[in-house]
Amino acid sequence: MPLLDMLTETALRVGLVDYFAPAGSRTGIDRTALAERLILCIFGYGTNLGLRAVAAGEHDHSEEDLRYVRSRYLTVDGARSLAAAIADATFAARRELVWGAGTGAVASDSTHFEAFDQNLFTQYHARYGGRGVLTRRGEHGRRAVL
């Protein structure tokens, strides 16, 4: 599945446009066009292609359109709120029957991280100077505090 299709599906399910308010008081862009431009901007920066390369694709949005949306709508606070909404939607969709009720998770590189519940290391550890999570990584069960 292409990354752009996955980003588009995620944006549709979470409501991408709701997390990015315009920097000014007026907005003259249709919600559908705004969503498409935001997706293209996020894709361009997330893949390190840049807006110029993304604007050269087969769509109706120019590089100037993408730069306008980036400067007026794409903010750090909006991106953080969107990331939190995507994480919440992912956890809500997780099926306990398939994944179990544990606190284990799999990273994008298929590395297994498991947070042990009710462990002192998950709260505070003097050796590392603060909060951390004791993890088990890989086949050999090496442990590290993150």
Secondary structure as UniProt FT lines:
FT   HELIX           3..14
FT   HELIX           16..19
FT   HELIX           31..46
FT   TURN            47..48
FT   HELIX           51..55
FT   HELIX           63..72
FT   HELIX           76..93
FT   HELIX           96..99
FT   STRAND          104..106
FT   TURN            108..109
FT   STRAND          112..114
FT   TURN            117..118
FT   HELIX           120..122
FT   TURN            126..129
FT   STRAND          134..137
FT   TURN            138..141
FT   STRAND          142..145
//
